Amino acid sequence: MSRLLRWSPSHPLRVAVPVAAAFPVGLLLAMGYARRWVSEDAFIDLRVVQHLLAGHGPVFNLSERVEAYTNPVWVALLAVWAGLGASPEAGAVGLGLGLSATGLVLAQAGAARLGSRLVAASPRGERPGGALTLPFGAAVFAAIPAVWDFSTSGLESGLAMAWLGGVFWLLAGPPPLTRGAMRLAAVLIGCGPLVRPDLALFSVGFAAALLAGPACVPDRRPSGREWATLAVIGMALPLAYQVFRMGYFAALVPNTALAKEATAPYWSQGWRYLVDFAGPYALWIPLLAVAAWTVTLVRAARRHADWHALALVLATLVAALAHGLYVARVGGDFMHGRLWLPTLLALLLPVATVVVPAAALRGWRSVVLGGVGAWALACALWLRVPYEGQGTPGTWGIADERGFYTHHVGVPNPIYLDDYFHIAYVSQFRRSLVGHDRVLLVQVEHGLAVASPLAPSVPPSIRLAVGVANIGVLGYLSGVDAHVVDRGGLADPIAARLTLAARGRPGHEKFLPEAWLVARFGDPALAGGRSPAVPAAAAALRCGDLARLLRAVEAPLTLSRFLSNVRDAWSFHRLRIPADPGAARDRLCARPSGGPG
């Protein structure tokens, strides 16, 4: 790119342009570090890491194979970090921030690759004064407070940013891509759904760009065998993990997708989630500018017959729109902005950096650049959600998640488990665990209450069973010898498959009644006397597909069990159970099981 900078070494732009290019990354690093934290949900992944390092496998509970995470690559990175003896919470912060910054750097570099090619191919690129490389889209992304919050948070958002930026940078290389570059790109593209399932939409788009680019170069069109090799390389990891998921967890999708009904439409909440993100930051202002600049990029690619660049830009934009539609369809998330970040970053990728001939830096270009710069300044300094830092969610059940926990924890950077002891219910929960052994505990307003002694059938390796609604911090605190029953369904095979009775706050729409916990873990000599619902739940647990499901996730994992789980994962995916134990008993026990299980 330096060959495009033809002004004299003393020209002030020699300094200004590199400083401008580094500014978005510097802003992201500075603000991400200032607002560093580990979210409650991130401790779910950390509990899985606890079990991995203890040799129990990628599970949330002993003797129960449930995929409580949606981000296998992120969990693997955290496990490697913790396995080296480092603090897992610190690793979640450090890795997240580093990967976020890496993603933005690669996004800028990839867009600069595209822009430099198109400017160099134009007569304007040869004008005296050279060309300027300006961090247009990167400045938009780095100015948004939600980006700062989720550059750490302990979740996989930083990894998702790095994956998007890295694949785009690789595909933006000068055509034709070498065989090695294409194969590396295929491997990385295939990792999308292993970073997070919804990123599979971007994998499809990037795969289309990978295949379409070389196909447009007549003297480098791959043979059928090369296409097949790329397909095998790209699909190997996700397919291998899918077979593992089906055989190990007896599921087609992560348990969280079942709990949140990730295929059910919830358009009204999705629209609210969009308004909640785009409205406070006035995102329509930079996105209109981005759209105008993207149109000029597409026209330049067509004018210079750079079909490789055209395929990459269009495929990225289509994938971003498809991802945005998916997020809106499922109702988004309860965390402000989190699920929109990949959509937004992908829309900005082609113009993360823009390359502008110095002589052409006038007219509408200067107006657009100046306007976006003014918006970015206003956004970084003043534009915020109206419920920022509040201890309750906003109007539609969407929360400033970081602000929510900093409000309740009382420290600006809640990262470690000890920080969360400042929350009353966490400290009460911790005290309530002391002195109990081989009992079922249920979370109540002021700590935990004993619901029943554990049944003799509960494995002796399990010291306690604990029923809670928030399983991140409390699950991590409980230790690996406690069976933490997630009554909201993210980590429980039964609660996840409860029939969805009504829509509400995304991720908080199901709740497992206490009778199910007592029937499954309590002493049968005491369970029947508690409530008529308990024997009904106990009967349902022994009937039909629910009994098969429990055998699939609790029985020792032999080769025969693995293969039968692969077969039965399809029917378990469709299984839904009434929350009322009596209704569940009537439905499950009135029909034959789908097979021996």
N, C-alpha and C positions, 0 to 999 in steps of 0.2 A: 504493500500500500504506500510505502514511502516514495515510490516513483511518481505517485500522483501529487505529492506535495512539492511543487516546483518553485515556491517562493524562496527568497534568500534566507539564510540561517538567522539573520537578525530580525526577520519578520515576526511581529508579536504573536501571530497565529501559530508559529512553531511551538510555542509554549502553551497557548490557550487551547489548542485542539486536543493534545494529550490530557490536559487537566480536565477538560470537559468530558472526555471519554472515560476517565477514571472516576468522575464524580458520582454517577449512579451506584457503582459498586461500593465506593466509600461511604455513601449515604446509607446503603443497605447494611453494611457491616457495622457502622456506628450506631444506627438506630436499632438494628436487630440485637446488638450486644446490650445496649441500654435497656431494652425491653425483654431481655432474655428470661425464659421461664420454662417450666415443664408442666404441661396440662394434666388434668386429672385422668383423661383418657389415655395419655401416654404411659401411665403406670400399668395399663393392661399389657402393653407390649413388654414392659420391664418385668412383669410377673412371668410372662412366657419365657423371657430370657432366664429368669431364676430357675425355671424347670429345665430348660435346655442345659444349663451349666451343671445342674444336679443330676443329669443323665436320664431325665424322665421323658424327653422328647418335647416337641413344640406344642405343649398343652397348657391349659390354664389351671387344670386340677389333676391331681394324681388319680389314676385309675379311670380316667374319662377323657377320651380323645375328641376334643372340640376345637375347631379352628377359630379362636377368639380374636385373631388379628386379620388384617386385610392387606398386609404389606410384607410379604416374606423376605424381600431383599433388605428392607430396613431392619427387621428383626434379626436377620443374619449379621448385619453390620454391628448392631448393638451387642449381639452375643460375642462377636470377635473382640470388640472393645472391652467388654466386661471380663471376657476370658483372659485378657492380658493383665487383669488385676486393677483396672481403672474403675472409677466410679461410673456406674451406668447412667445416672442422672446427668453428670457432667458430660459424658459421651453423647447423650441425646442432644444436649445444647450445642456442644462444639461441632459435632458432625453436621447437625442441622444448619448451623450458621455458615460453616465452610462450604457445604454443598449448595446452599442458596446463592452465595457469592459466586461460586464456580459456575452455576447455571446461568447467571446473568452475564458473566464474562464470556462464556461460550456463545450465548445468544448474540451478544454484540459482535463477537468475532465472526460468527456465521453470517450475520446480516452484512457485515463489512465485506466479506468475501463476495457475496452476491452483488452488492452495490459497486464494488471496485471493478468487477468484470463489466458491468453494464455501462459505467462511466467511461472506462477505458475503451470500450467498443464504440463510443460516441465521439464524433468530432469535437464536441464540447470538452471532452476529457483531455484534449490536447491544447486547450486554450492556455495562454499565459496566466499564471496565478494558480494553476493546479486545481485540486479538489479538496474539499473539507470533509472530514469524517466526524459526524456529530451523533451523540447518543440520544436519538429521538425517542424511540419506543422504550428504551431502557430507562430514561428519565421518568416517563409516565409510570412505569411499573414500580420503580424504587421510591416514588413519592407517596405511595399509598400506605397508610398506617397498618392496614390489615396484613400487608406483605411483611412489614417489620415483625409483627407479632408471630406470624407462622414461619418466619425464617428460623425460629427455634421451636418452641412449644413441645419438643420431644416427639412430635408426630413426623410423618414421612414427607411433609410438604417440601422441605429443602431438597430431599432426594428427588422428588418429582420435578422440581425446577431444574436440577442438574441434569436429569434424564432428558427433559425437553430441549434444553439448551445444547446438550452434548450431541444428541442425534441430529438436530438441525445443523449444527456446525459441521458435523461429519458429512452430511448430505450436501452441504453447500460448497464442498470442495470443487476445485476446477474440473470440468468434465473432459474426457470421460473418467469416472472414478476407476481406480485400479481394482483389480480383482480382490486384493487383500482388503482395501477400504470397503468394498461392497459386502464382503463377508463379515467384517467387523460391524458394519452398519446393520446387517441382518440380525446378528446376535443381539445387539443393543435394542433394536426395534422389538424383538421378541420378548425382551424383559419388561416391556411396558406394563402388562397386567400383573406382573410380579412386584412391581413398585406399588401399584394400586389398581384394582380391577377396572375402574372407569377409564384408566389410561389406555386400555385396549383400543378405544376409538382413535387415539392418536397413533397407535401402532399400525392400524389399518391405513391411515392417511400417509404415514411415513413409508410404509411398505409400497403403497401405490407410487409415491415419488421415487423410491429406489428403483422400482421396475420400469417406470415410465421414462425416467431420465435417459438411461442408456438405450432404451428402445428407440429414442428419437435421434440417435447418432448412428447413421447407416453403417459407417466403417467400424463401429464398436458394438454392434447389436449382439448381446449374448446368445449363445446357442441354447437349445432346449435343455440340454444337460446342465448348463450353468444356471438357468432359471430354476431347475429342479433342486440343484445344490443349494441355492440361496433359500429356497422355500424350506428345505429340510433343516438348514442351519438356523433359520429364524424361528421355526416352530418347535425345535427340539426341546428347549428349556420349558416354555409354557406348557407344552403337551406332557412332558415328563412330570411337571409339578401337578398338572391336573389329574393324572393317573394316581400320583401319590395322594392327592387330596381325596379322591374317591375311595381309594383302598384304605387309607389311614383314618380319615374322618368320616367316611361313609356319606359324603356330601358332594354336591356339584359346585357349590359356591361357599365362600366363607360364612360362618354362622351369623355374623353381623348382617349380611345381606338378607338372610331369612328374618332376622329380628326386625329389620327396618323395611321389609317388603320392598326390596330395591327394584323390583320390576313392576310394581303397582303405580299407576298414575296418580299424581297429586299436584295438578297444574296450578291450582289456586295458591297453594303454599309456595310453589316454585316461583310464581310471579312475585309474591311478597319477598321471597329471598333475593330476587333480582333487584327489586326496588330498594330493599334494605342495603344492598351493596352499591349499586350505581348512583342512587339518589344523594346520599350524604357527600360523596366525593365529586358530584357533577361529572361523572365519567363520560357523559355524552359529548363534552367539549373536546377532550383529547381523542376520543374514538372517532369523531367526525374528521379530525385532522389526520389521524392514522389511516382512515379509509381513503381520503384524498391522496395521500402519499402512496398508499399501496396500489391505487389505480395507476399512478405514474410508473411504478415499478413494473407492473404487469404489462403496460404498454411498451416500456423499454425492452422488456424481455421478448415480446412479440416482434418489435421493430428490428431487433438484432438477431432474431431467430435463435435465441438462447432457450431452447425447449427444456433443457435440464432445469434452468432457473424458474421457468414458468411452471413446470410440473411441481416443483418443490413449494413455491409460493401458494399455488392454488390448492394443493393437497393439504398444506398446513392450515390454511384458512377454512377449508371445508371440514377438516377434523375438529377445529376449534368450535365451529358452529354446531357440529353434531354433538360435541361434548356439552356445550352450553344448553342445547335442547334436552339432553339427558338429565342434566342437573335440575333444570326447571321441571321436567316431567316427574321426577321422583320427589319433588318438594324441597330440594336443597338439603340443608343441614341446620342444626341448632346453633352452630358457631358462625358468627358473622364473617362472611366473605371466604371462608376456607375453601369450599368446593369451587368457587369461581376463579381462584388463582391460576390453575392450569389453563382454563379457557382464556383468561385475559393474557397470560404470558404468550400463549400460542398465537393469538391475534396480533401481538406486538412483535413476534419473532422476525418476520421479513423486514421490519423497519426498526428493529432494536437499535441499529446504527444506520444512518443514511449517509450516503456519499454524494456530495453536492459540488459541482464545478464552481470554483470561487467566483467566476464571472457571472454565474447564474443565480447567485445568492441575492436575489432582489425580487420585487413583485410579491406574488402570492407565497413563495417559499419563505421569504423573510417574515411575512405576516404570520404564517402558520408556526414557524419555529418560535417566534416571539410569543405568540399566544399560548403555545404549549408550555413554554418556559414559565410564563406568568401563572398558568394554572398549576404547574408542578410546585412552584413556590407556595402558592396559596394552600394547596392540598397538604403539603408537608408541614406547614405552620399552623393552619387553622381548621381545615375541613375534618370533621369528626362525626361519628354516629351520635345521635342525641342521647343515647343511654350509656355513653362511654364511662367506664369505671363504676357502674352501678352494681349493687349486690343482687339485682334481680334481672331477668331477661327483659328484652324490649317488648313492644306491643304484640308481636306475632310469635313469641316464644323463642326469638333469635337473640343470642347473648353476645355481648363483648366478653368472650370467654376469659381472656387474660385479665381484663378489668374486673370481672366477676370474682376471680380468685385472689387478685391482689387486694381487692376490697375486704374479703373475708379473712384472708391470711394475715393481712396487715403489714406485709413486707413488699418492697417494690419488685423483687425478683424471686418469686417462689420456685425453687429448683429441686431441692432435696426433700426427701420424705419428712425430715425433721421440721422443715418449714411449714408443712401442712398440719403439724400438731397444734399450731395456733388456732385452728378452726375447732370450735367447741365439740362438734359431733365426732370429729376424728380423735380428739384426745379422750372423749368419753368412750369411744369404741375401743381404743387402745387399753384403757383401764378395765373395760368389761371383759376383755379376753383373758385377763389374769385369773388363775385359779380354776379354770375349767378344763375338763378332759373327758373325751368320749361323750359329748353332748351336742345336740343341735341348738344353735343360738339363732335368734331372729332379731334383726335390727328394729328397735323401737325409738321413740322420740329421744329418750335419754340413755343411749347406749344399746345394750343387748339384753334380751330376755331368754331364759332357757325354755325351749319349746318341748323338748323330749330328750331322754337319753338316746344315744345312737343305737341303731339296730345291730344285733350281732353279725348280720350279713355285711355291714359296712367294713371294708378292709381295715385291718389293725394299723396299717400305715397312716391312716387318716385320724388325726387327733381330735379334730373338731369339724363340724359342718356349720357354716355360717350363712344365713340368708340376708342379702343386702340389696339395695337398689343402685348404689354407686360403687362400682367394683374396681376402679383404678387404684386410688390411694389405699382404700380399705383392703383390697385384695393383696396388694403388695405388702402391706403391713402385716397381714394375717400369717404369712409364711407358707411354704410349700406343703406343709403337713396339715393344713386346714383346707377343707373342701369349701370353696366360696361359691355359693349358689347365686347366680345373677338373676334376680327376679325380673329384670328388664329384658333379658333374653340374649344379650350380646355374647355371653359365654356359657349359656345353658342350652342343652339340646331340646328340652321340653318348652321352656319359656319362649325360645326363638320361634317355635312352631305353633304358638297359640294363634287362634283365629283372630284376625284384626277386626275388632268390633266397631271402632270409629277412628277417624283420622284426628290427629292432634299435633303436638310438637314432634317434629321428626326425631326418631330414635328413642322416643319416650312414650310409645303408644301401647305397649304390652306390659302386663304385670302378672307374675305368677302368684296365685293365692297361697297362703301359708299351708293349707291342707295338702298341697302337692309336696311340700318340703317334708312335712311330718310323715306322710305316707311313704316317701322314698327313703328317708334317712332315719326316721324315728323308730323307737321300739314298738313292734306290733302289739305287745301286751298293753301299751298305754295309748296307742294311736286311736283305737276304736272308740274310746271313751271321751275323746275331746270334742268331736263334732261329727255329724253324719257325713260331712264332706270328706273326712279322712278315709273311712273304708271305701267310699266311692272312688277316691283317687287311687287307693291301693289296688282296687280291682282293675281300674283303667290301666295302671302300670303293668299289669300281667296280661293284657289283652292285645291281640292284633298287631298292627303295625307299630304301635308304641313300644310294646314288648320287644319286637324285632329291632327297633332303633336302639333301645338301651343295650341289648346284647351286642349290637354292631359297634358301639362306642365304648363299652365296658369290658367285653370279653377279651382275653389275651389275644394279641395280634399274631396269629399264625398265617401261613400262606393261604390256607383254606378260607380263613376269616377275611383276609385282604381281598381275595377274589370275589367272595360273596358280597363284600361291601361295595366293590366296583359295580357289581350287578345291581345291587339294591339302592345305590345312591340316587337313581332316577326316581324311584317311588318315595324315598325319604324326602326328596326335594318337594314333592307335592303334598306331603302329609301336613295337615293342619288339625289342631286339637282345640276343642272348646275350653275356655278358661274354667268354666264351671265343672267341677269333678263329676257331678252326677250326669251332666250332658255328655261329658267325655266317655264315661263308663257305658252309657247307653249306646253311643255311636260305635265305640271301638269293640265292645264285647258282643255286639249284635251281628257283626259280620266276620267272616273268616279272615285270617291273616293272609297277606300276599305271598307267603312262602315260609320256609323253615327259618330263614335268617341265620 
